[in-house]
Amino acid sequence: MFFEEWDRFIDQYAIKSGPLIIMEDLNFHIDNAANVDARRLTNSVNATGMVLHVRGPTHRKGHTLDVLMTRSKDEHLVRNVTVTDMSLSDHFVVSFNIDIVQHRTLLMKIKYCKLRNNNVVSFRQDIPLFRSDDLDLLNVEELVDQYDHMQVSLVDSQAPMQKRHVQLRQDAAWYTDDLRTAKREKRQRERSWRKSKLKVHRQLYADQCKRVNALLTQTKSAYYSSIIRDTGKNQQR
């Protein structure tokens, strides 16, 4: 059964573009040249242009059961392969470094004003400072422009425009609109509770937290269950 699945797997992925790293815990000793399964796997690896990187025993009984392989052209991806007995199990720990290119983080510049931190008394006191004495001499359009300018200047004096960069993150495949709405409601209830300090608002916030957690579990379970159901017996997917 293992080699039937292995042959299908390696035939499918060995010819695909892009880096390929395979890690596997075998049920036979790959270091034993007399072992039929070991010879069959080694021949398959060589025939598909793969390279084995683990050297030496990876099990307390002195055999190699854990393998790490790449394509021969991708051999440079894996460096500093070490096998260490951490006394955690009968298998040793296989560690290595991978040369990968880190994807560039997408940033978006946003502008905002901290109006919540504004002093209402100070805001009211500054309003007369931005009034014009010649409003009676202006027409409607000029009055509108003057009003807009006064409002912007007043807000800038109390809550200056600030800029910062935020990181754009792609939503997970299982993230739904219902979950997004529920989390937004949770944040609103949290703000209400922190502002009022009332027990009733705290309880509303706690109830919404439970609903969000339950919906999160349900959504993720439904998503991965659908993948398993669609996959069926095709273990290559």
C-alpha positions in Angstrom: 0.0 0.0 0.0 2.8 2.4 0.9 4.6 2.0 -2.4 1.4 2.3 -4.5 0.7 5.7 -2.8 4.3 6.7 -3.0 4.6 6.0 -6.7 1.5 8.1 -7.4 2.7 10.8 -5.2 6.3 11.1 -6.5 5.1 10.8 -10.1 2.8 13.7 -9.6 5.0 16.1 -7.6 8.5 15.3 -9.0 7.7 16.9 -12.3 6.0 20.0 -10.9 7.8 23.3 -10.9 8.8 25.0 -7.8 10.9 23.8 -4.8 10.1 20.4 -3.3 11.1 19.2 0.1 9.8 15.8 1.4 10.1 14.6 5.0 9.0 11.1 5.9 9.0 8.6 8.8 9.5 5.2 7.3 8.6 1.8 8.7 11.7 0.1 7.3 15.5 0.7 7.5 16.5 2.8 4.6 20.2 2.3 5.5 19.9 -1.5 5.1 20.9 -2.4 1.6 19.6 -6.0 2.1 16.1 -4.7 2.8 13.8 -5.1 -0.2 11.7 -2.0 0.7 14.8 0.1 1.3 16.2 -0.8 -2.1 12.8 -0.1 -3.8 12.5 3.3 -2.3 16.2 4.2 -3.0 15.7 3.1 -6.7 12.5 5.3 -6.9 14.3 8.3 -5.4 17.2 7.9 -7.8 14.9 7.4 -10.8 13.0 10.6 -10.2 16.0 12.7 -9.6 15.6 13.1 -5.9 18.4 13.3 -3.3 18.4 11.9 0.3 19.9 14.3 2.8 19.9 12.4 6.1 23.0 10.4 6.8 23.4 8.1 9.8 20.9 6.6 12.2 17.8 8.4 13.3 16.5 5.7 15.7 17.8 4.4 19.0 18.3 1.0 17.5 20.9 2.4 15.1 18.9 2.5 11.8 17.7 5.3 9.5 14.0 5.5 9.5 13.5 9.3 8.9 14.3 10.7 5.5 14.6 14.2 4.1 14.8 14.6 0.3 14.7 17.2 -2.4 15.2 17.3 -6.1 18.8 17.2 -7.2 18.5 20.6 -8.7 17.1 21.9 -5.4 19.8 20.3 -3.2 21.0 23.8 -2.2 17.7 24.5 -0.4 18.6 22.3 2.5 21.7 23.0 4.6 23.2 22.0 7.9 21.3 18.7 8.3 21.9 17.4 11.8 20.5 14.4 13.7 20.3 14.8 17.5 19.1 12.4 20.2 16.9 14.7 22.4 15.7 11.7 24.6 12.2 12.7 23.7 11.2 9.4 21.9 12.8 6.5 20.2 13.3 8.7 17.1 16.0 11.4 16.9 15.4 15.0 16.0 16.3 15.9 12.4 16.9 19.6 12.0 18.1 21.6 9.1 18.1 25.1 7.5 16.0 26.0 4.5 16.9 28.8 2.0 13.7 30.4 1.1 12.7 33.8 -0.2 10.5 35.8 2.2 7.5 37.2 0.5 7.4 41.0 0.5 4.9 42.3 3.0 2.2 44.5 1.5 1.8 47.8 3.4 -0.9 50.4 3.0 -0.6 54.0 4.2 -3.6 55.3 6.2 -4.4 58.7 7.6 -6.4 59.2 10.8 -7.2 61.7 13.6 -7.5 60.8 17.2 -10.8 62.6 17.9 -11.5 60.5 20.9 -8.6 62.0 22.8 -9.9 65.5 22.1 -10.7 67.9 24.9 -14.3 69.1 24.4 -13.9 72.2 26.4 -10.7 73.2 24.5 -12.5 72.4 21.3 -15.3 74.8 22.1 -13.0 77.5 23.2 -11.1 77.4 19.9 -14.2 77.8 17.7 -14.3 81.6 17.9 -10.6 81.7 16.8 -11.5 80.4 13.4 -14.5 82.6 12.7 -14.2 85.3 10.1 -15.4 88.8 10.6 -16.5 89.4 7.0 -19.0 86.6 6.7 -21.7 89.1 5.7 -19.7 90.1 2.6 -19.5 86.6 1.2 -21.8 84.8 -1.2 -23.1 81.3 -0.6 -20.2 79.4 -2.3 -17.7 81.5 -0.4 -19.5 80.9 2.9 -19.4 77.1 2.2 -15.7 77.3 1.5 -15.1 79.4 4.5 -17.1 77.0 6.7 -15.1 73.9 5.3 -11.8 75.7 5.9 -12.8 76.6 9.4 -13.8 73.1 10.3 -10.6 71.5 8.9 -8.4 74.1 10.6 -10.3 73.6 13.9 -10.0 69.8 13.7 -6.3 70.0 12.7 -5.6 72.2 15.7 -7.2 69.8 18.2 -6.5 66.4 16.4 -3.7 66.8 13.8 -3.8 64.4 10.9 -1.4 61.4 11.5 -0.1 58.8 9.1 1.0 55.2 9.6 1.5 52.0 7.6 -0.7 48.9 8.2 0.1 45.4 7.0 -2.3 43.9 4.6 -3.1 40.3 5.5 -5.1 37.9 3.3 -8.1 36.3 5.0 -7.9 32.5 5.7 -9.8 30.3 3.2 -12.3 29.4 5.9 -13.0 33.0 7.0 -16.6 33.9 6.3 -18.7 37.1 6.2 -20.7 35.8 9.2 -17.5 35.4 11.2 -16.3 38.9 10.3 -19.7 40.4 11.3 -19.6 38.5 14.6 -16.1 39.7 15.4 -17.0 43.2 14.6 -20.0 43.0 17.0 -17.6 41.6 19.7 -15.3 44.6 19.3 -18.2 47.0 19.6 -19.4 45.3 22.8 -15.9 45.3 24.2 -15.7 49.1 23.6 -19.0 49.7 25.3 -18.0 47.7 28.3 -14.6 49.4 28.7 -16.3 52.8 28.4 -19.2 52.2 30.8 -17.6 49.6 33.2 -21.2 48.2 33.7 -21.7 44.6 34.5 -24.5 44.3 32.0 -22.1 45.4 29.2 -19.4 43.1 30.4 -21.9 40.2 30.3 -23.0 41.2 26.7 -19.3 41.2 25.7 -18.7 37.8 27.3 -21.7 36.3 25.6 -20.5 37.6 22.2 -17.1 36.1 22.8 -18.6 32.7 23.3 -20.7 33.1 20.2 -17.6 34.1 18.1 -15.5 31.2 19.5 -18.3 28.7 18.7 -18.8 30.1 15.2 -15.1 30.0 14.6 -14.9 26.3 15.6 -18.0 25.6 13.5 -16.7 27.5 10.4 -13.3 25.8 10.4 -14.8 22.4 11.0 -17.2 22.8 8.1 -14.5 24.0 5.8 -12.0 21.2 6.5 -14.8 18.6 6.6 -15.9 19.7 3.1 -12.3 19.3 1.8 -12.0 15.8 3.3 -15.5 14.9 1.9 -14.6 16.2 -1.6 -11.2 14.5 -1.5 -12.7 11.1 -0.7 -10.2 8.3 -1.0 -7.8 10.3 -3.2 -5.0 10.7 -0.6 -2.9 12.7 -3.1 -5.0 15.8 -2.7 
